[in-house]
């Protein structure tokens, strides 16, 4: 399943496909994680974005990069990174809240982030006008190699506060 499933494979998805209970699936995955980490395999299982993905071990990444050189990566502008950081650290957040922090209009950047699936609309704020609320997606977590949003560095660790 890890070989063919494009998204992180969650325990719920494994249960849906196999009927195995989460405890049993986790046990099997943990055994595979140990086996692949100990063997001389060029791959391992990563826990990422609430699930599991098969990936290359860091020491083999140079070869993968050569294979993928021609594959287009998402280019993220400075404005988009700033907006993503604000959303990730303050989610759920409205466009107005983002603009108050950034000091500039972010409508275009927000539309691009939605289009490329880095952020999603998570509801509406109970306030005048019922503005949309934004959160980061699992794609954001995968793109930045995070298991969960709490894996982001703390603001004091990076010298923000």
Backbone as CSV, one residue per row, in Angstrom:
resi,resn,N_x,N_y,N_z,CA_x,CA_y,CA_z,C_x,C_y,C_z
1,UNK,0.821,-1.182,0.000,0.000,0.000,0.000,0.871,1.254,0.000
2,UNK,1.963,1.214,0.760,2.855,2.375,0.818,3.487,2.673,-0.539
3,UNK,3.673,1.657,-1.350,4.266,1.857,-2.667,3.330,2.551,-3.648
4,UNK,2.052,2.328,-3.528,1.128,2.827,-4.542,0.267,4.008,-4.094
5,UNK,0.172,4.252,-2.807,-0.691,5.329,-2.321,0.083,6.641,-2.357
6,UNK,-0.434,7.643,-3.066,0.271,8.914,-3.246,0.309,9.781,-1.998
7,UNK,-0.731,9.730,-1.186,-0.816,10.546,0.021,-0.280,9.766,1.204
8,UNK,-0.033,10.451,2.325,0.353,9.689,3.521,-0.736,8.674,3.854
9,UNK,-0.331,7.463,4.111,-1.253,6.368,4.391,-1.596,6.389,5.881
10,UNK,-2.832,6.727,6.200,-3.261,6.811,7.595,-3.701,5.445,8.099
11,UNK,-3.731,5.316,9.417,-4.217,4.064,10.010,-5.673,3.821,9.629
12,UNK,-6.438,4.901,9.510,-7.843,4.761,9.122,-7.964,4.210,7.701
13,UNK,-7.099,4.678,6.800,-7.128,4.198,5.413,-6.715,2.722,5.361
14,UNK,-5.718,2.348,6.142,-5.288,0.945,6.202,-6.445,0.076,6.686
15,UNK,-7.147,0.555,7.719,-8.288,-0.199,8.255,-9.385,-0.322,7.202
16,UNK,-9.626,0.778,6.476,-10.649,0.771,5.429,-10.324,-0.257,4.343
17,UNK,-9.045,-0.378,4.005,-8.623,-1.279,2.934,-8.506,-2.721,3.412
18,UNK,-7.897,-2.912,4.606,-7.574,-4.265,5.057,-8.499,-4.827,6.120
19,UNK,-9.162,-3.945,6.856,-9.992,-4.400,7.964,-9.211,-4.591,9.253
20,UNK,-7.887,-4.353,9.210,-7.072,-4.497,10.415,-7.359,-3.368,11.397
21,UNK,-7.325,-3.696,12.680,-7.491,-2.680,13.707,-6.246,-1.784,13.737
22,UNK,-6.431,-0.532,14.182,-5.337,0.441,14.197,-4.123,-0.055,14.985
23,UNK,-4.363,-0.712,16.120,-3.268,-1.217,16.955,-2.412,-2.221,16.183
24,UNK,-3.054,-3.111,15.453,-2.350,-4.125,14.657,-1.577,-3.470,13.506
25,UNK,-2.223,-2.523,12.820,-1.559,-1.822,11.713,-0.335,-1.059,12.211
26,UNK,-0.496,-0.364,13.343,0.627,0.404,13.908,1.782,-0.535,14.268
27,UNK,1.463,-1.699,14.810,2.486,-2.680,15.170,3.256,-3.136,13.925
28,UNK,2.537,-3.421,12.857,3.173,-3.856,11.606,4.044,-2.739,11.043
29,UNK,3.511,-1.530,11.027,4.276,-0.397,10.491,5.525,-0.144,11.329
30,UNK,5.402,-0.225,12.653,6.578,-0.020,13.517,7.652,-1.068,13.263
31,UNK,7.233,-2.326,13.014,8.204,-3.372,12.678,8.892,-3.056,11.349
32,UNK,8.112,-2.599,10.368,8.690,-2.235,9.067,9.630,-1.039,9.195
33,UNK,9.243,-0.054,10.010,10.106,1.113,10.223,11.442,0.657,10.787
34,UNK,11.418,-0.203,11.796,12.660,-0.717,12.398,13.476,-1.506,11.389
35,UNK,12.806,-2.384,10.650,13.496,-3.211,9.661,14.173,-2.349,8.604
36,UNK,13.436,-1.396,8.041,13.992,-0.569,6.965,15.080,0.371,7.473
37,UNK,14.983,0.817,8.725,16.029,1.677,9.278,17.317,0.896,9.512
38,UNK,17.186,-0.378,9.887,18.356,-1.193,10.193,19.002,-1.797,8.955
39,UNK,18.228,-2.092,7.917,18.759,-2.707,6.698,19.543,-1.696,5.868
40,UNK,20.201,-2.197,4.853,20.929,-1.341,3.921,20.040,-0.892,2.766
41,UNK,18.732,-0.886,2.998,17.804,-0.422,1.973,17.990,1.074,1.746
42,UNK,17.788,1.551,0.537,17.897,2.989,0.288,16.628,3.748,0.682
43,UNK,15.653,3.051,1.247,14.391,3.689,1.597,14.030,3.407,3.036
44,UNK,13.077,4.190,3.530,12.533,3.996,4.873,11.106,4.509,4.889
45,UNK,10.410,4.287,5.997,9.050,4.780,6.162,9.108,6.026,7.033
46,UNK,8.495,7.097,6.522,8.441,8.363,7.244,7.035,8.570,7.785
47,UNK,6.941,9.060,9.021,5.645,9.463,9.565,5.498,10.941,9.232
48,UNK,4.485,11.245,8.433,4.336,12.613,7.937,2.863,12.930,7.698
49,UNK,2.466,14.142,8.055,1.107,14.649,7.799,0.019,13.690,8.271
50,UNK,0.210,13.091,9.447,-0.816,12.227,10.016,-0.864,10.820,9.456
51,UNK,0.126,10.440,8.654,0.151,9.103,8.071,1.578,8.643,7.837
52,UNK,1.737,7.702,6.921,3.046,7.113,6.647,3.308,7.132,5.146
53,UNK,4.564,7.418,4.790,4.975,7.404,3.378,6.315,6.698,3.273
54,UNK,6.479,6.016,2.169,7.748,5.397,1.857,8.612,6.449,1.181
55,UNK,9.845,6.593,1.631,10.724,7.605,1.049,12.172,7.171,1.069
56,UNK,12.993,7.953,0.411,14.414,7.667,0.315,15.145,8.111,1.576
57,UNK,16.110,7.333,2.016,16.952,7.737,3.138,17.791,8.937,2.703
58,UNK,18.075,9.845,3.644,18.797,11.078,3.292,20.109,10.861,2.531
59,UNK,20.843,9.824,2.849,22.134,9.602,2.191,22.007,9.261,0.705
60,UNK,20.785,8.930,0.263,20.554,8.613,-1.148,19.835,9.747,-1.885
61,UNK,19.616,10.836,-1.207,18.819,11.919,-1.788,19.469,12.533,-3.026
62,UNK,20.778,12.521,-3.125,21.453,13.100,-4.293,21.017,12.410,-5.583
63,UNK,20.794,11.101,-5.510,20.387,10.353,-6.701,18.940,10.670,-7.063
64,UNK,18.103,10.786,-6.060,16.708,11.120,-6.306,16.613,12.522,-6.906
65,UNK,17.402,13.454,-6.379,17.396,14.826,-6.907,17.768,14.843,-8.385
66,UNK,18.720,14.023,-8.766,19.111,13.962,-10.174,17.968,13.441,-11.040
67,UNK,17.244,12.469,-10.537,16.115,11.921,-11.286,15.008,12.962,-11.426
68,UNK,14.797,13.722,-10.371,13.680,14.666,-10.346,14.053,16.072,-10.807
69,UNK,15.282,16.278,-11.289,15.728,17.613,-11.674,14.765,18.320,-12.616
70,UNK,14.219,17.595,-13.543,13.350,18.203,-14.542,11.909,18.352,-14.080
71,UNK,11.584,17.746,-12.950,10.222,17.840,-12.444,10.023,19.200,-11.781
72,UNK,8.984,19.893,-12.193,8.723,21.233,-11.680,8.329,21.182,-10.209
73,UNK,8.999,21.973,-9.399,8.672,22.106,-7.985,7.833,23.352,-7.798
74,UNK,7.100,23.394,-6.722,6.334,24.589,-6.396,7.325,25.672,-5.969
75,UNK,7.341,26.773,-6.705,8.152,27.914,-6.327,7.315,28.767,-5.383
76,UNK,7.831,29.008,-4.208,7.088,29.770,-3.220,7.767,31.119,-3.049
77,UNK,7.030,32.185,-3.327,7.569,33.535,-3.206,7.729,33.910,-1.733
78,UNK,8.481,34.973,-1.503,8.673,35.462,-0.138,7.323,35.843,0.476
79,UNK,6.474,36.521,-0.316,5.147,36.917,0.170,4.318,35.693,0.547
80,UNK,4.396,34.629,-0.271,3.644,33.409,0.018,4.178,32.735,1.280
81,UNK,5.501,32.712,1.454,6.085,32.118,2.665,5.661,32.884,3.911
82,UNK,5.675,34.216,3.815,5.235,35.029,4.951,3.786,34.723,5.293
83,UNK,2.948,34.676,4.271,1.527,34.405,4.474,1.321,33.007,5.048
84,UNK,2.035,32.020,4.521,1.944,30.650,5.043,2.352,30.585,6.510
85,UNK,3.425,31.280,6.856,3.897,31.288,8.246,2.836,31.890,9.163
86,UNK,2.244,32.978,8.734,1.206,33.619,9.548,0.028,32.669,9.746
87,UNK,-0.387,32.006,8.678,-1.512,31.070,8.774,-1.142,29.892,9.668
88,UNK,0.035,29.315,9.450,0.451,28.134,10.213,0.530,28.423,11.712
89,UNK,1.061,29.579,12.071,1.244,29.897,13.488,-0.006,30.476,14.151
90,UNK,-0.980,30.935,13.369,-2.151,31.587,13.952,-3.471,30.922,13.578
91,UNK,-3.452,29.800,12.910,-4.669,29.214,12.375,-5.664,28.826,13.445
92,UNK,-6.949,28.870,13.117,-7.521,29.426,11.897,-7.456,30.948,11.939
93,UNK,-7.267,31.564,10.774,-7.041,33.003,10.701,-7.787,33.573,9.496
94,UNK,-8.238,34.813,9.616,-8.943,35.469,8.517,-7.960,36.239,7.641
95,UNK,-8.404,36.604,6.447,-7.569,37.401,5.543,-7.205,38.730,6.197
96,UNK,-8.159,39.344,6.877,-7.911,40.628,7.531,-6.835,40.504,8.611
97,UNK,-6.864,39.417,9.364,-5.839,39.192,10.395,-4.457,39.022,9.752
98,UNK,-4.403,38.306,8.642,-3.138,38.117,7.922,-2.619,39.471,7.442
99,UNK,-3.499,40.256,6.848,-3.104,41.556,6.309,-2.672,42.513,7.411
100,UNK,-3.286,42.418,8.580,-2.894,43.264,9.708,-1.454,42.942,10.134
101,UNK,-1.098,41.669,10.123,0.260,41.259,10.501,1.261,41.615,9.409
102,UNK,0.926,41.316,8.147,1.845,41.574,7.032,1.919,43.042,6.656
103,UNK,0.829,43.758,6.856,0.802,45.171,6.518,0.501,45.466,5.057
104,UNK,0.150,44.432,4.297,-0.192,44.612,2.882,-1.344,43.686,2.509
105,UNK,-1.992,43.989,1.393,-3.072,43.151,0.881,-2.511,41.790,0.496
106,UNK,-3.214,40.741,0.860,-2.720,39.387,0.560,-3.722,38.561,-0.228
107,UNK,-4.698,39.202,-0.849,-5.740,38.460,-1.576,-5.157,37.567,-2.664
108,UNK,-4.265,38.121,-3.493,-3.670,37.355,-4.588,-2.832,36.194,-4.097
109,UNK,-2.033,36.459,-3.074,-1.181,35.405,-2.499,-2.059,34.302,-1.919
110,UNK,-3.104,34.694,-1.218,-4.006,33.718,-0.607,-4.686,32.853,-1.667
111,UNK,-5.104,33.462,-2.764,-5.711,32.694,-3.854,-4.730,31.673,-4.432
112,UNK,-3.475,32.076,-4.610,-2.454,31.140,-5.116,-2.210,30.000,-4.136
113,UNK,-2.162,30.315,-2.846,-1.953,29.269,-1.844,-3.127,28.289,-1.823
114,UNK,-4.333,28.813,-2.015,-5.511,27.942,-2.112,-5.424,27.078,-3.371
115,UNK,-5.068,27.706,-4.485,-4.980,27.005,-5.770,-3.962,25.864,-5.725
116,UNK,-2.838,26.094,-5.048,-1.783,25.074,-4.961,-1.938,24.161,-3.748
117,UNK,-3.068,24.314,-3.038,-3.459,23.420,-1.940,-2.535,23.481,-0.718
118,UNK,-1.878,24.626,-0.510,-1.090,24.822,0.705,-1.996,25.221,1.869
119,UNK,-3.112,25.906,1.561,-4.078,26.304,2.579,-5.480,25.903,2.134
120,UNK,-6.373,25.870,3.105,-7.769,25.547,2.816,-8.666,26.442,3.658
121,UNK,-9.887,26.564,3.229,-10.892,27.301,3.988,-11.443,26.348,5.043
122,UNK,-11.417,26.791,6.299,-11.831,25.892,7.377,-13.133,26.311,8.045
123,UNK,-13.800,27.295,7.462,-15.063,27.732,8.034,-15.182,29.245,7.973
124,UNK,-16.073,29.768,8.791,-16.289,31.218,8.860,-16.213,31.663,10.305
125,UNK,-15.649,32.848,10.518,-15.548,33.410,11.857,-16.891,34.024,12.228
126,UNK,-17.300,33.819,13.461,-18.534,34.420,13.945,-18.229,35.866,14.322
127,UNK,-18.272,36.710,13.298,-17.985,38.134,13.447,-18.723,38.851,12.327
128,UNK,-18.833,40.175,12.410,-19.514,40.892,11.325,-18.942,40.530,9.956
129,UNK,-19.824,40.190,9.033,-19.422,39.803,7.689,-19.074,38.330,7.550
130,UNK,-18.982,37.611,8.669,-18.621,36.180,8.659,-17.447,35.886,7.730
131,UNK,-16.263,36.468,8.012,-15.124,36.252,7.114,-14.658,34.792,7.125
132,UNK,-14.056,34.383,5.994,-13.536,33.025,5.868,-12.342,32.829,6.789
133,UNK,-12.196,31.608,7.298,-11.043,31.220,8.111,-10.152,30.302,7.290
134,UNK,-8.843,30.472,7.414,-7.876,29.689,6.650,-6.981,28.880,7.579
135,UNK,-6.642,27.673,7.112,-5.722,26.771,7.809,-4.785,26.165,6.772
136,UNK,-3.632,25.671,7.227,-2.736,24.960,6.318,-3.265,23.549,6.107
137,UNK,-2.816,22.910,5.028,-3.295,21.574,4.651,-2.239,20.507,4.924
138,UNK,-2.628,19.271,4.716,-1.660,18.175,4.796,-0.594,18.321,3.711
139,UNK,-0.959,18.896,2.568,0.030,19.144,1.513,1.120,20.078,2.022
140,UNK,0.745,21.099,2.790,1.715,22.001,3.425,2.659,21.191,4.305
141,UNK,2.087,20.318,5.137,2.908,19.495,6.029,3.868,18.625,5.229
142,UNK,3.368,17.994,4.171,4.229,17.132,3.344,5.322,17.951,2.680
143,UNK,4.959,19.095,2.117,5.917,19.934,1.395,7.076,20.360,2.300
144,UNK,6.765,20.652,3.561,7.784,21.122,4.485,8.309,20.011,5.398
145,UNK,7.885,18.763,5.148,8.415,17.614,5.884,8.027,17.568,7.347
146,UNK,6.803,17.938,7.650,6.321,17.969,9.029,5.318,16.850,9.276
147,UNK,5.380,16.235,10.449,4.388,15.226,10.821,3.070,15.903,11.164
148,UNK,3.175,16.970,11.945,1.991,17.704,12.388,2.382,19.162,12.585
149,UNK,1.396,20.020,12.699,1.643,21.458,12.778,2.479,21.821,14.003
150,UNK,2.357,21.063,15.075,3.128,21.358,16.293,4.623,21.098,16.107
151,UNK,5.013,20.486,14.981,6.434,20.281,14.694,7.115,21.543,14.162
152,UNK,6.334,22.576,13.881,6.944,23.847,13.481,7.830,24.343,14.614
153,UNK,8.937,24.996,14.294,9.775,25.527,15.382,9.008,26.589,16.167
154,UNK,9.253,26.643,17.454,8.620,27.659,18.287,9.211,29.013,17.916
155,UNK,8.397,30.056,18.008,8.842,31.397,17.600,10.073,31.843,18.372
156,UNK,10.180,31.481,19.656,11.361,31.881,20.413,12.606,31.124,19.951
157,UNK,12.424,29.921,19.403,13.565,29.140,18.894,14.186,29.774,17.668
158,UNK,13.369,30.494,16.901,13.902,31.120,15.688,14.107,32.623,15.859
159,UNK,14.003,33.086,17.119,14.325,34.470,17.445,13.259,35.492,17.089
160,UNK,12.001,35.057,16.938,10.922,35.991,16.625,10.446,36.708,17.891
161,UNK,10.340,35.972,18.999,9.921,36.596,20.269,10.914,36.276,21.351
